[in-house]
Amino acid sequence: MYSLSYESIHNGQLREVEIEKIITKWREYNKANSITGCLMTYKHKCIQILEGPKDAIKALYNTIESDNRHHNTSIFSENPIDERAFPEFTMAYLPITLEGKDKSGFQRLKMNIAILSDFTNPVHTTAVLFWKKIKEYIDSDAASI
Ligand SMILES: Cc1cc2nc3c(=O)[nH]c(=O)nc-3n(C[C@H](O)[C@H](O)[C@H](O)COP(=O)(O)O)c2cc1C
């Protein structure tokens, strides 16, 4: 098995409501191809992790990369894996939103991410880096307030 994680910048179309509407179709495809993972959106960024058979992951990433609902896709981690970090999720969707840009808002957000990353048990490097990437974005925003 294989895991790959990338980030991208989504265009205005791909807002929460839009993703909620189309993700069912994506999950059906993923299920049929033994793909699991998690899609996170934070501000204008998408961060996604895919897990499954290597050929299926490469093929899906190629499709996703050429999807014009986002751009600047960039893989930041990929590696062979023995175990899935998201075995129960054909594609978990976590839209991260800031409830007020104050210190306590960021603290709550950081705590929620810490709980989620523990909950999904990051059993391989790409899963560890997936969560790390999100934490870094939140930390850098928190530092600027
Ligand atoms: C950020 C992002 C994540 C996506 N994730 C998936 C996914 O996990 N599974 C999937 O089948 N399609 C996903 N897609 C959609 C594909 O790019 C593509 O539209 C889909 O496979 C259907 O292909 P089609 O439009 O050619 O029928 C994603 C698209 C974007 C922009």
The ligand as an ORCA input file, in Angstrom:
! r2SCAN-3c Opt
* xyz 0 1
  C      -9.307     19.035     -3.416
  C      -9.908     17.918     -4.216
  C      -9.964     16.641     -3.686
  C     -10.526     15.569     -4.403
  N     -10.560     14.325     -3.854
  C     -11.112     13.307     -4.549
  C     -11.176     11.994     -4.012
  O     -10.742     11.723     -2.887
  N     -11.750     11.020     -4.763
  C     -12.282     11.257     -6.009
  O     -12.795     10.346     -6.639
  N     -12.232     12.498     -6.530
  C     -11.664     13.518     -5.840
  N     -11.641     14.780     -6.395
  C     -12.296     14.987     -7.698
  C     -11.454     14.591     -8.896
  O     -10.513     15.605     -9.184
  C     -12.381     14.341    -10.087
  O     -13.194     15.430    -10.325
  C     -13.246     13.122     -9.829
  O     -12.420     11.982     -9.691
  C     -14.278     12.865    -10.882
  O     -13.678     12.836    -12.115
  P     -14.530     13.335    -13.365
  O     -14.912     14.732    -13.007
  O     -13.581     13.225    -14.488
  O     -15.701     12.398    -13.419
  C     -11.045     15.822     -5.685
  C     -10.993     17.103     -6.221
  C     -10.432     18.155     -5.508
  C     -10.385     19.519     -6.111
*
